[in-house]
Amino acid sequence: MKARESALRLKRFAADESARKVADLEHMIREFDGMASDLDRQIKAEEERTGVRDVAHFAYSTFAKSASQRRDNLKASADGLRVKLEAALRERDEALEQVARADSPTSHEQLRSRRRTERSAAVLR
């Protein structure tokens, strides 16, 4: 019984760890999306201030260029994290399923329990 409890504890730990990983990835994606939105607002403000909106124009703001590059990098990173999030969600669901299977009594244990009750009933007769 100790080995079963240890295995169950290990499976629960793995499920908790994958749930933490999912939460971390979701938080990072939200942060990256928020930073990208902030950079969008800053780029628009800089374009309004300078009056030049054409990126190819020689007088386009260097701040707006670098901010748009950072924004694009953040969006690419967020997209990469979304792919990792999908994999982490599958991993978490599998771990939770394993915990549920390990936590429920198996047919072997149910049979053993039934035999004990039958023996107890036979002794009482």
Secondary structure, DSSP 8 states (H G I E B T S, - for coil): -HHHHHHHHHHHHHHHHHHHHHHHHHHHHHHHHHHHHHHHHHHHHHHHHH----TTSTTS-HHHHHHHHHHHHHHHHHHHHHHHHHHHHHHHHHHHHHHHHHHS--HHHHHHHHHHHHHHHHHH-
